[in-house]
Amino acid sequence: MPTRHANPAHPELTMLIDVPRTRLLLQRGQTSRLPDPAATHLCSAAGTLWITIDHDLRDIVLEPGQCFVAPSDRGVTISALSGPAVLDLRPVQRPA
């Protein structure tokens, strides 16, 4: 399922990403918003990522090699914490 990726600096611009894997480079303090992550694997390929979920009190911190499956019913905001970070987005594999 495609993932919608919004640019917080320009909310009127939204990309529809429909590839098996997407990689985003985030600089320290830069954020990326996924308003409808549709059960996507969020993985840190490099750097430390901070993930917040809409209407959820949890904060998720991913170190390199760690992943988190985003809920399909709430948006998420991802930030690079301590320096450049690389976020890999992959769809969750559904059983056949």
Contact map, one row per residue, 1 for C-alpha under 8 A:
111000000000000001000000000000000000010000000000000000000000000000000000000000000000000000100000
111100000000000111100000000000000000010000000000000000000000000000000000000000000000000000000000
111110000000000111000000000000000101110000000000000000000000000000000000000000000000000000000000
011111000000011110000000000000000111100000000000000000000000000000000000000000000000000000000000
001111100000011110000000000000011110000000000000000000000000000000000000000000000000000000000000
000111110110111000000000000000011110000000000000000000000000000000000000000000000000000000000000
000011111111110000000000000000011000000000000000000000000000000000000000000000000000000000000000
000001111110000000000000000000111000000000000000000000000000000000000000000000000000000000000000
000000111110000000000000000000000000000000000000000000000000000000000000000000000000000000000000
000001111111100000000000000000000000000000000000000000000000000000000000000000000000000000000000
000001111111110000000000000000000000000000000000000000000000000000000000000000000000000000000000
000000100111110000000000000000000000000000000000000000000000000000000000000000000000000000000000
000001100111111000000000000000000000000000000000000000000000000000000000000000000000000000000000
000111100011111100000000000000000000000000000000000000000000000000000000000000000000000000000000
000111000000111110000000000000000000000000000000000000000000000000000000000000000000000000000000
011110000000011111000000000000000000000000000000000000000000000000000000000000000000000000000000
011110000000001111100100000000000000000000000000000000000000000000000000000000000000000000000000
111000000000000111110000000000000000000000000000000000000000000000000000000000000000000000000000
010000000000000011111100000000000000000000000000000000000000000000000000000000000000000000000000
000000000000000001111100000000000000000000000000000000000000000000000000000000000000000001100000
000000000000000000111110000000000000000000000000000000000000000000000000000000000000000111100000
000000000000000010111111000000000000000000000000000000000000000000000000000000000000000111000000
000000000000000000001111100000000000000000000000000000000000000000000000000000000000011110000000
000000000000000000000111110000000000000000000000000000000000000000000000000000000000011100000000
000000000000000000000011111000000000000000000000000000000000000000000000000000000001111000000000
000000000000000000000001111111110000000000000000000000000000000000000000000000110001111000000000
000000000000000000000000111111000000000000000000000000000000000000000000000000010011100000000000
000000000000000000000000011111000000000000000000000000000000000000000000000000111111100000000000
000000000000000000000000011111100000000000000000000000000000000000000000000000111110000000000000
000000000000000000000000011111110000000000000000000000000000000000000000000000110000000000000000
000000010000000000000000010011111000000000000000000000000000000000000000000011110000000000000000
000011110000000000000000010001111100000000000000000000000000000000000000000011100000000000000000
000011110000000000000000000000111110000000000000000000000000000000000000001111000000000000000000
001111000000000000000000000000011111100000000000000000000000000000000000001110000000000000000000
000111000000000000000000000000001111100000000000000000000000000000000000011100000000000000000000
001100000000000000000000000000000111110000000000000000000000000000000001111100000000000000000000
001100000000000000000000000000000111111100000000000000000000000000000111111100000000000000000000
111000000000000000000000000000000001111100000000000000000000000000000111100000000000000000000000
000000000000000000000000000000000000111110000000000000000000000000001111000000000000000000110000
000000000000000000000000000000000000111111000000000000000000000000001111000000000000000011110000
000000000000000000000000000000000000001111100000000000000000000000111100000000000000000111110000
000000000000000000000000000000000000000111110000000000000000000000111100000000000000001111000000
000000000000000000000000000000000000000011111000000000000000010111110000000000000000001110000000
000000000000000000000000000000000000000001111111100000000000011111100000000000000000111100000000
000000000000000000000000000000000000000000111110000000000000000110000000000000000000111100000000
000000000000000000000000000000000000000000011111000000000000001110000000000000000001111000000000
000000000000000000000000000000000000000000011111100000000000001100000000000000011111110000000000
000000000000000000000000000000000000000000010111110000000000111100000000000000011110100000000000
000000000000000000000000000000000000000000010011111000000000111000000000000001111000101000000000
000000000000000000000000000000000000000000000001111100000011110000000000000001111000000000000000
000000000000000000000000000000000000000000000000111110000011110000000000000111100000000000000000
000000000000000000000000000000000000000000000000011111010111000000000000000111000000000000000000
000000000000000000000000000000000000000000000000001111111110000000000000011110000000000000000000
000000000000000000000000000000000000000000000000000111110000000000000000011100000000000000000000
000000000000000000000000000000000000000000000000000011111000000000000000010000000000000000000000
000000000000000000000000000000000000000000000000000111111100000000000000000000000000000000000000
000000000000000000000000000000000000000000000000000010111110000000000000000000000000000000000000
000000000000000000000000000000000000000000000000000110011111000000000000000000000000000000000000
000000000000000000000000000000000000000000000000011110001111100000000000000000000000000000000000
000000000000000000000000000000000000000000000000011100000111110000000000000000000000000000000000
000000000000000000000000000000000000000000000001111000000011111000000000000000000000000000000000
000000000000000000000000000000000000000000110001111000000001111111110000000000000000000000000000
000000000000000000000000000000000000000000010111100000000000111111000000000000000000000000000000
000000000000000000000000000000000000000000111111000000000000011111000000000000000000000000000000
000000000000000000000000000000000000000000111100000000000000011111100000000000000000000000000000
000000000000000000000000000000000000000000110000000000000000011111110000000000000000000000000000
000000000000000000000000000000000000000011110000000000000000010011111000000000000000000000000000
000000000000000000000000000000000000000011100000000000000000010001111100000000000000000000000000
000000000000000000000000000000000000001111000000000000000000000000111110000000000000000000010000
000000000000000000000000000000000000111111000000000000000000000000011111000100000000000000000000
000000000000000000000000000000000000111100000000000000000000000000001111111000000000000000000000
000000000000000000000000000000000001111100000000000000000000000000000111111000000000000000000000
000000000000000000000000000000000001110000000000000000000000000000000011111000000000000000000000
000000000000000000000000000000000011100000000000000011100000000000000011111100000000000000000000
000000000000000000000000000000001111100000000000000011000000000000000011111110000000000000000000
000000000000000000000000000000001111100000000000001111000000000000000100011111000000000000000000
000000000000000000000000000000111100000000000000001110000000000000000000001111100000000000000000
000000000000000000000000000000111000000000000000111100000000000000000000000111110000000000000000
000000000000000000000000010111110000000000000000111000000000000000000000000011111000000000000000
000000000000000000000000011111100000000000000011110000000000000000000000000001111111100000000000
000000000000000000000000000110000000000000000011110000000000000000000000000000111111100000000000
000000000000000000000000000110000000000000000011000000000000000000000000000000011111000000000000
000000000000000000000000001110000000000000000011000000000000000000000000000000011111100000000000
000000000000000000000000111100000000000000000110000000000000000000000000000000011111110000000000
000000000000000000000000111100000000000000011111100000000000000000000000000000011011111000000000
000000000000000000000011110000000000000000011110000000000000000000000000000000000001111100000000
000000000000000000000011110000000000000001111100100000000000000000000000000000000000111110000000
000000000000000000001111000000000000000011111000000000000000000000000000000000000000011111000000
000000000000000000001110000000000000000111100000000000000000000000000000000000000000001111100000
000000000000000000011100000000000000000111000000000000000000000000000000000000000000000111110000
100000000000000000011000000000000000001110000000000000000000000000000000000000000000000011111000
000000000000000000000000000000000000001110000000000000000000000000001000000000000000000001111100
000000000000000000000000000000000000000000000000000000000000000000000000000000000000000000111110
000000000000000000000000000000000000000000000000000000000000000000000000000000000000000000011111
000000000000000000000000000000000000000000000000000000000000000000000000000000000000000000001111
000000000000000000000000000000000000000000000000000000000000000000000000000000000000000000000111
